Amino acid sequence: MNALHQYLFDTYRSASIGEPPPPAPGTHDVAVLRAVRDRRRFERVLAGRPAGGALRRALRRLGRSGSRRPAC
């Protein structure tokens, strides 16, 4: 059974007993990802590291190291 089947069962059950339907699968995905990002930034600040730009710095570092390789 996948998430859609479970959602349909829960929707049917809630309609039959008069409760409000559950949220559709994926409704709160963006909010969860933002909360995870904010939590990681907060933990970085508490640890004394820069809060933002870690991905950009890593990509820039990879890009610079790739340009120093000897040509074949």
N, C-alpha and C positions, 0 to 999 in steps of 0.2 A: 504494500500500500504506500503510495507516495503522499506528498503534502496536499495535493489537490483533492485526492480521495478523502483524506482525513478532514479537510476543510468542508467538503460536501456533507459528510456524515455529521459533523458538528453543527453545520448550518441547519440541517434537517432536524436534529435533536433539539436545538435551541428554538426553532420555530414551533415544534410540537409541544413544548412545555412553556412557551410564551416568554422566553428570554431574548435579549437582543443578540443578533448574530455576531460571531467572532470576526475579527479583522481578517481580510484576505491574506494569503501567503505573500510575503514580500512587501507588505504595506509599510513596515517600519524599518526596512533594511538601511535606507540612507541615514536615518536618525541613529541607528546602532553604529554604523561606520563612523559617523561624526563623533559620537561619544567615545569610541575607542581611540580615535585620533586625538581628541582633547585630553583623554586620560594619559596617553603616552607623552604628549607635550608637557603635561603637568608633572609627570614623574621625571622627565628630563630636567625640568627647572629645579625640582627638589634635589636632584643629584648634582646640580651645579653645571650642567651641560647646556649648550644652546638649545632653545626650544624648537626652532624651525630651520628648514633648509637642509636637513640631513640627506634627503634623497638627492637634491640638486648637487650638494657637495660630493656625494659618492659618485654620481654620474660624471661630474666634472673631473674628478680624480681618475676615473676609468678612462675618460677621453684623453686626458693628458698622458697617461701611461701608454696608451695605444700609439701615440704619435712618436714616441721615442724608440720604438722597435726598429731594428735594422731592416733595411730593404733587402728583399731576396733577389 
